[in-house]
Amino acid sequence: MAALSIEPGSTRIGWIGTGVMGSSMVGHLIDAGFSATVYNRSKDKAAGVIEKGATWADTPQAVAEASDVIFTIVGFPADVRQVILGEDGVLAGAASGSVIVDMTTSDPSLAVEIADAAKAKGVHSVDAPVSGGDVGAKNGTLSIMIGGEDDVVKALKPCWDAMGKAIVHQGPAGAGQHTKMVNQILIASNMMGVCEALLYGQKAGLDLPTVLESVGSGAAGSWSLSNLGPRIMDNNFDPGFFVEHFIKDMGIALDEGKKMGLSLPALALSHQLYLALQAQGHGRDGTQALQLVLSRLASVDWENR
């Protein structure tokens, strides 16, 4: 394949998935000077980026036909399969030499399958899941974990720079997804710690914002504590990242761990707690809503404290 040249003003961007994070991410690309064609299952959720100048397309295939680089960030692996490999999916419309970049957190094995299918058609494929939630997406400070061919990853630098700060090429196809599983395993246990610590502080009669001043910048500090701790204290459980999507991610990590013969007990416990949270009607809340199920276990009325 010819050497890739990806630059604002000349490269046409396609974007599929304009949800909580995707709308901000494609917005940064538009602000950087890229033209964009977009698709989302619910067109109304693409209204903001269309107002910024993006063009609407009726199918993922139509997005690909109008684009040189096609990004996808959707909900579940089944959605990834449909929008990329489906009958009217991205690969059906992608021209030889174009690039598919899946930024959904998905199965590593699916990333390899997509890369193989793309290569057979002369198309490049990259898996590039992200971390940083809605805050990172809005601020353009996402951590981007990348799997794919080195020259393709390097050519995409203008796009990475518009969306993120920590941009690391982890290895071949699937490596980005495996790295995201490491990220999600870390977050799963950390979120339990954040919620239990705040629950303890509340029960001890402490002023939680003052507590956060003391512990947030020390050895116990974390992104989740600093960014989601205040939301928990304010009873703000709006989604920066959906509970149901986190359950999906933990399920993928548990399945991959099983294939490797790994016991991951902390991850398994977190997965069970989030399943309980979802069963209580909070699947579309943010991951910080874990505080609700833990407070109920302790017979603490967190929301009316």
N, C-alpha and C positions, 0 to 999 in steps of 0.2 A: 504494500500500500504506500501511496505517496505520503511525504511528511505532512503532518497536521499543522495548520496555522489557525489558531483560534484567537480572535481579537474583537473587541467592541467595535461596532460600526460596520463590520463586514460579516461576522459569523451570526447566523440565525439560530436563536435559541428556541427550543420547544420545552414546555413545562406541563407536566401532568400531576395534579394534586395541589389544590390551593386552599389547604386547610389551615390549622392554627400556625404551623411553621412554614408550610410551603408558600403561602401568600407573601410573607415577609422575605423569604429567600429569593423568589423570582423578582420581587420588587427591587432588591439590591442589584440584581443583574440588569434590570431595566435602567436603574439609576446610573449604573456603570457604563451605559451606552449600547447595550445589546438590545436588538429587537426580539420580541417574544411572541410566540403563538401558544395559547394555553387551552387546556381541557380539564374539566372537573365533573364528577358525576352530578353535582348540583351546581348549575350555572351561576346561581345567585352568589355562591361563595367565591366566584371569580370576579365579581363586580369591581372590587377595589383595584385589582391589577389591570383590568380592562380600562378603567378610568385613567390609569397611569400610562396607557398606550398599547397594552398587549392586544393581540388579535385572538378572537375566539375561534376554536375549531370544534366540530361536532363529534369527532372520534379520536382516539389515540393515533390511529393510522393517519388521519388527516394532519395531526400535529407533526408527525414524523415526515410526512411528504413536504411540509413547509419549513423544515428545520435541518440544520447541520449537526447540532448537538441537542439531544432530547433527554431531559431530566424527568425522573419520576420519583414522587414521594407520596405513597398511598398508605393504606392501613395495615393490611395483612398479606402474608405470602401468596394467598389465593388471588388477591387483588393485583399483586405484582405479576403473577403468571398471566392473568387475564389482560392487563393493559400492555404487556410487552410481547407475550407469545400468543395471545388470542387471535381469533380470526380477523378482527379489525384493530389489532394491536400495533404497537410501535414498530416491531420488526417487519410487519407486513408492508409498512410504508417507508422504512428507512432505506436510503440510497447507499450504495457501496461507498465506503470511506467516511460515513457519518459515525457519530458516537452516541451510545446509549449510556446514561449515568443513572443508576438506581440508587437513590438516597434513602429508601425505606429501610428500616431494620427488618431483615428477612432471613430466610434459611441460607446458610453458606452453600449448601448443595445446590440450591436454586440459582445462586449467583454463578456457579460454575456451569450449570446447564444453560443459562442465558448466554454466557460468554461463548460456549461451544456453538450454540445456534447462531449467534451473531457472526462469529468467525466464518461459519459456512457460507454466509451471505456477503462476506467482505465488509462487515460492520464491526467497529470497535465496541467493547463493553467494559464498563467499570462499575464496581460496587463501592458506594461511598456513604455509608450510614453516618449519622451525625449525633452529637450530644451537646446539650446546652439549653434545650427546651425552648419555650416561646421567647424567653429573655434573650438567649443567644441568637435566635433567629432574627428578632427585631433589631438587635444591636450589631448584627453581622460579625459575631464573635464565636461562632460555632466551632466545636472540635470536629474535624472531618477525618474519618478513618477509611483509607482507600485501598482497594484491591484491584489489580489490573496491570496492563503492560506499562512499563516505565515511561516510554516516549509519549504515550497517550496521556498518562497522568500529568506529565510535565507540560504538555501542550494546553491542558485545561487550567493552568495556573491563573489566568485572568478571571476565570469563573470562581475558582476556590477563593481567591483573594477578596472577591466581592461579598462572599458569604461567611467566611470563617477566619480564625486566627491560628489555631493549632491544626495544621494541615500536614498529615503524615501518611506517606505511602507505606503500607504494611506488607505488601507482597503480591502474589498473583491473585487471580479471581477467587473470591471467597474470603481472602485474608481480612478485608475490611469488615465483613460481617462477623468473623470470629473475634476480631478486636472489639466490636460493639458488644458482643456477648460478655467479654471481660468487663466492659464498662457497666453493663446492666447488673451483673453479679455484684459489683462493688456498690452500686446505688441501692440494690435491694436490701442489703444488710444495713447500710447507712441510714436509709429511711426509717427502718425499725428503731435504730438508735436515736434518731432525731425525735421521733414521736414519743418514745418511752421517756426520754430525758425531759421533754417539755411537760409530759404528764406528771412525772416525779416533781418537777419544780412547782407545778400548779398545786399538787397535793400538799407540798411542804409550805405553801403559803408565800412563795417568793413572787417578786415582780418579774415576770418573764422577759420583758424588753431589757431590764437591767441585767438579768442573768445572761442574755445573749451578748451584751456588751463585754462581759467577762470571758465567756468561753468561745465566742465566735472567732476571735483572732489567735487563739492558742492552738495547742496540739489537737484539741477536739473539733476544731473548725472544719467546715466542709462547704461545698457549693450548696448542697441541699439545706444545711442549717442556715446559711446566710440568706439564701434566696427564697426558700420555702418555709423556713421557721417563722418569719413575720406573717406570712399568709395564714399559717396554722393558728397563730395567736389572734389573728383578725377574723377567724372563721371564714376565710376566703378559700374556697375549695374549687374555684373555677379552674378549668384545665389549661395548664401549660403543656401537659402531656397526659393523655387519657389513661385512666386506670386499666381499661380493657386492652389498650395497646401494650401497657407494661406487663400485663398478664401474658399476652402473646409472646413478648420478648423473653420473659422468664421461662415459659414453656419451651421455647426454642433452645435456650441455654441448658435446661434440664435434659432435653432430648440429646443434644450434642454431648453433654457430659456422660450420659448413659452409654453412648456409642464409644466413648473413650475409657469407660470403666471407672469413672470418677464418682465419688460420693460428695454431694454438695448440700449438706444438711441445712445450712443457714439460708441458702437460696430456696430450698424446698419449703421451709417454714414461712418465709416471706411470701412465696407463691400461694400457700394455703390461706394466709391472712388476707391477701388481696382478692382471692376468690371469694372469701367470706364478705369482703367489702362490696364486691360486685353483686353478690347475692342479695345484699341489703339495698340495692338500687343505686349504687354509686359508680357504675362502670364508665359513665361519661364525665365523671369528675376528675380533677387532677390527682396525681399520685400522692400529694400531701394529705388527701382525705383518709389515708391510712390511720390518721389520728382518731377518726370516728370509731373504727372497729376496735382499736386498742383501748380507747376510753370506755367503750361499752363493756369490754371484758373486765375492766376495773370498776365498773358501776359508777363512773364519773360522767356527769352530763356536761360534756365539754362545751357544746354550743351555747349553753345557758349558764355557764359558770360565773 
